[in-house]
Amino acid sequence: MHDNLGMTMGMFIHDEVPTDEVERREKAVSALADSVRDLVDATIRTTVADDELAAVRAEVDGLVARLRTAQLPGPAGVRYNSEGRSWNWGNAVVGRGNAVAPPVDIVHDGFGSAYAEMTLGAAYEGPPGMVHGGVSALMLDQIMGETASGFRRLTMTGTLTLRYRRPLPLGPVRMEARIAHEEGRKITVEAQIGVRGEDAAVEATGLFLIPSWAPLAETEQGWSRSAEG
Ligand SMILES: CCCCCCCCCCCC(=O)SCCNC(=O)CCNC(=O)[C@H](O)C(C)(C)COP(=O)(O)OP(=O)(O)OC[C@H]1O[C@@H](n2cnc3c(N)ncnc32)[C@H](O)[C@@H]1OP(=O)(O)O
């Protein structure tokens, strides 16, 4: 039988880059990702003529070639240094270098509770003018996982249950998560996303597990910034 323990702690990359250097690079990478996100939005909504599209495409291809002159052999991974700083610039939700990720900035207001406010544009559409249900699920999974972990322990999503109560319009949205219950390696998190100040559009309950291969105890320093399984 194929076991499911394909992951190990060793998959997290110890990368001894000083924290100030990580932060400098993170700023630069985030700025580029923001511009690329803008490019995605502009691509979706542009009505310029076909020959102008072709001209823009040639310029974009040139930029891609420049970035490819020096790059990692695979995904960005989850990295950490011995100062307790971690970074995961490719993460599908909070990766600072990931322009495909929605513009989410999760705030942890104490252990076991978090929120995020963001504006979702044309790139996240499902039903006309509404946020795609999978995008809501994606963002909720991340905030719930981070809430379960609190950057003190490693957690992975075991089960995620969503109830889509009403459509969520594109535009400014808010999500919130909190730990509802905890027992051994099992952490239950409740969350919701909706228009700020209105009833929730999507409610979520999730069971997050500290995998059997990960330390159960909290780390001494914790991870000061996002990492994920
Ligand atoms: C750096 C930090 C920052 C962390 C920041 C976190 C941000 C994360 C955001 C991203 C989150 C993701 O996308 S994570 C990626 C999506 N999730 C995954 O890929 C997980 C894939 N599944 C697995 O790797 C594994 O099945 C695990 C780790 C979930 C469980 O394996 P295990 O650790 O060996 O667990 P096991 O001993 O079998 O079971 C322990 C107990 O849990 C129950 N259990 C096991 N699996 C499940 C399940 N899926 N749903 C419900 N319950 C389950 C069992 O019945 C058992 O109950 P009992 O008998 O004890 O009663």
The ligand as an SDF file (V2000), in Angstrom:
LIG
                    3D

 61 63  0  0  0  0  0  0  0  0999 V2000
    5.3720   26.1140    9.5840 C   0  0  0  0  0  0  0  0  0  0  0  0
    4.0600   26.1270   10.1940 C   0  0  0  0  0  0  0  0  0  0  0  0
    3.1520   27.0490    9.5110 C   0  0  0  0  0  0  0  0  0  0  0  0
    1.8870   26.4140    9.0100 C   0  0  0  0  0  0  0  0  0  0  0  0
    0.9780   27.3610    8.2970 C   0  0  0  0  0  0  0  0  0  0  0  0
   -0.1860   26.5880    7.8120 C   0  0  0  0  0  0  0  0  0  0  0  0
   -0.7910   27.1580    6.5570 C   0  0  0  0  0  0  0  0  0  0  0  0
   -1.3860   26.0180    5.8120 C   0  0  0  0  0  0  0  0  0  0  0  0
   -2.2940   26.4480    4.7270 C   0  0  0  0  0  0  0  0  0  0  0  0
   -2.3210   25.4330    3.6420 C   0  0  0  0  0  0  0  0  0  0  0  0
   -3.0230   24.2160    4.0800 C   0  0  0  0  0  0  0  0  0  0  0  0
   -2.9430   23.1350    3.0650 C   0  0  0  0  0  0  0  0  0  0  0  0
   -3.2840   23.3080    1.9310 O   0  0  0  0  0  0  0  0  0  0  0  0
   -2.3190   21.6780    3.5460 S   0  0  0  0  0  0  0  0  0  0  0  0
   -2.3760   20.6930    2.0950 C   0  0  0  0  0  0  0  0  0  0  0  0
   -3.6570   19.8850    1.9990 C   0  0  0  0  0  0  0  0  0  0  0  0
   -3.6360   18.7790    2.9650 N   0  0  0  0  0  0  0  0  0  0  0  0
   -2.8840   17.7100    2.7500 C   0  0  0  0  0  0  0  0  0  0  0  0
   -2.1830   17.5790    1.7370 O   0  0  0  0  0  0  0  0  0  0  0  0
   -2.9280   16.6580    3.7950 C   0  0  0  0  0  0  0  0  0  0  0  0
   -2.7460   15.2790    3.1990 C   0  0  0  0  0  0  0  0  0  0  0  0
   -2.9210   14.2770    4.2570 N   0  0  0  0  0  0  0  0  0  0  0  0
   -1.8800   13.9280    5.0270 C   0  0  0  0  0  0  0  0  0  0  0  0
   -0.7190   14.2920    4.8010 O   0  0  0  0  0  0  0  0  0  0  0  0
   -2.1810   13.0510    6.1900 C   0  0  0  0  0  0  0  0  0  0  0  0
   -3.3400   12.2810    5.9150 O   0  0  0  0  0  0  0  0  0  0  0  0
   -2.4000   13.8570    7.5080 C   0  0  0  0  0  0  0  0  0  0  0  0
   -1.1180   14.6140    7.8630 C   0  0  0  0  0  0  0  0  0  0  0  0
   -3.5550   14.8740    7.3640 C   0  0  0  0  0  0  0  0  0  0  0  0
   -2.7590   12.8670    8.6120 C   0  0  0  0  0  0  0  0  0  0  0  0
   -1.8020   11.8460    8.6520 O   0  0  0  0  0  0  0  0  0  0  0  0
   -1.2620   11.3010   10.0380 P   0  0  0  0  0  0  0  0  0  0  0  0
   -0.5740   12.3670   10.7920 O   0  0  0  0  0  0  0  0  0  0  0  0
   -0.4910   10.0610    9.7530 O   0  0  0  0  0  0  0  0  0  0  0  0
   -2.6070   10.9980   10.7990 O   0  0  0  0  0  0  0  0  0  0  0  0
   -3.1400    9.6340   11.4000 P   0  0  0  0  0  0  0  0  0  0  0  0
   -2.1500    9.1950   12.4440 O   0  0  0  0  0  0  0  0  0  0  0  0
   -3.4780    8.7070   10.2990 O   0  0  0  0  0  0  0  0  0  0  0  0
   -4.4810   10.1190   12.0670 O   0  0  0  0  0  0  0  0  0  0  0  0
   -4.5070   10.8770   13.2780 C   0  0  0  0  0  0  0  0  0  0  0  0
   -5.9550   11.0800   13.6650 C   0  0  0  0  0  0  0  0  0  0  0  0
   -6.5450   12.0310   12.7380 O   0  0  0  0  0  0  0  0  0  0  0  0
   -7.6170   11.4080   11.9930 C   0  0  0  0  0  0  0  0  0  0  0  0
   -7.4640   11.8280   10.6090 N   0  0  0  0  0  0  0  0  0  0  0  0
   -6.4590   11.5650    9.7780 C   0  0  0  0  0  0  0  0  0  0  0  0
   -6.6280   12.1670    8.5850 N   0  0  0  0  0  0  0  0  0  0  0  0
   -7.7990   12.8300    8.6450 C   0  0  0  0  0  0  0  0  0  0  0  0
   -8.5210   13.6480    7.7210 C   0  0  0  0  0  0  0  0  0  0  0  0
   -8.0510   13.8890    6.5200 N   0  0  0  0  0  0  0  0  0  0  0  0
   -9.6600   14.2070    8.1440 N   0  0  0  0  0  0  0  0  0  0  0  0
  -10.1310   13.9540    9.3970 C   0  0  0  0  0  0  0  0  0  0  0  0
   -9.4890   13.2010   10.3130 N   0  0  0  0  0  0  0  0  0  0  0  0
   -8.3440   12.6240    9.9460 C   0  0  0  0  0  0  0  0  0  0  0  0
   -7.4060    9.9200   12.1460 C   0  0  0  0  0  0  0  0  0  0  0  0
   -8.6210    9.2340   12.0440 O   0  0  0  0  0  0  0  0  0  0  0  0
   -6.8170    9.8280   13.5400 C   0  0  0  0  0  0  0  0  0  0  0  0
   -7.8610    9.9580   14.4930 O   0  0  0  0  0  0  0  0  0  0  0  0
   -7.8530    9.1490   15.8860 P   0  0  0  0  0  0  0  0  0  0  0  0
   -7.7860    7.7110   15.5260 O   0  0  0  0  0  0  0  0  0  0  0  0
   -6.6280    9.6430   16.5910 O   0  0  0  0  0  0  0  0  0  0  0  0
   -9.1360    9.5750   16.5380 O   0  0  0  0  0  0  0  0  0  0  0  0
  1  2  1  0
  2  3  1  0
  3  4  1  0
  4  5  1  0
  5  6  1  0
  6  7  1  0
  7  8  1  0
  8  9  1  0
  9 10  1  0
 10 11  1  0
 11 12  1  0
 12 13  2  0
 12 14  1  0
 14 15  1  0
 15 16  1  0
 16 17  1  0
 17 18  1  0
 18 19  2  0
 18 20  1  0
 20 21  1  0
 21 22  1  0
 22 23  1  0
 23 24  2  0
 23 25  1  0
 25 26  1  0
 25 27  1  0
 27 28  1  0
 27 29  1  0
 27 30  1  0
 30 31  1  0
 31 32  1  0
 32 33  2  0
 32 34  1  0
 32 35  1  0
 35 36  1  0
 36 37  2  0
 36 38  1  0
 36 39  1  0
 39 40  1  0
 40 41  1  0
 41 42  1  0
 41 56  1  0
 42 43  1  0
 43 44  1  0
 43 54  1  0
 44 45  1  0
 44 53  1  0
 45 46  2  0
 46 47  1  0
 47 48  1  0
 47 53  2  0
 48 49  1  0
 48 50  2  0
 50 51  1  0
 51 52  2  0
 52 53  1  0
 54 55  1  0
 54 56  1  0
 56 57  1  0
 57 58  1  0
 58 59  2  0
 58 60  1  0
 58 61  1  0
M  END
$$$$
